[in-house]
Amino acid sequence: MKYLFFIFVVCIFSNPIQFQKKQISYKIFEDRNKINEIVLEDFDNFFTNIYNEIYENWEIKKSNFFQIQIYTNFQLWKKKFPELKFSRAGYNSEQDEFYFYFASLDDWKNSKQTIQHEICHSALAKLKPEGEKINFIIEEGFCNFQFPTGKLNFNYDKSILKLSYSDLLKKISSSTKKKEIQEYLNFSTKLFFNLKVKNIQFIKKIHLKEIDFEKIFEEFKRKEFNAK
Ligand SMILES: [Zn+2]
């Protein structure tokens, strides 16, 4: 019975309601009767303003057109985005598309930092040289320091300090454990917190290899090791 109910719920939300706003094309996976146009209008205004502000501050070329998917059904969210593992938001740079799970549509108001955080990822993606893979330490460390999605937490498993840069990246990409991923996130956030990097030019220079990030990583590890 439970199983049948689940199928039924997923089916209701599987066909999204689509909205076209000036800059953004929306797919909302929610019961049509529960969609409130005013709530959506507020969300769209907030998102567009923050998006423009971040891009203008960082002098990054904005997309004229991009997409957002919003989910209010957690089962459907998990089913559609198993790769987002433990997150309730994501961004796909190939599609220039944002994904959000909100407990209800107007719950976006409790997720403002998360929205900013994802916009940060989208801005960083525009700086990435073609074909380059996402570097978790740089991306998450920088965006989480600028726009933490929760309370900043710097506790991490100190065995991370024994890993080389390439081994750490390998470990991160193969990790499936929530606790582990959280610790890598805390580590990279602390790294950027200590660096106090607010300027996106810094990330540009890393991509252009004008800054040796591996060296920064090794120096940070040394400092942390001594501080233990
Ligand atoms: Zn992130």
Boltz pocket constraint, residues with backbone or C-beta under 6 A from the ligand:
constraints:
  - pocket:
      binder: B
      contacts: [[A, 117], [A, 121], [A, 139], [A, 140], [A, 143]]
      max_distance: 6.0
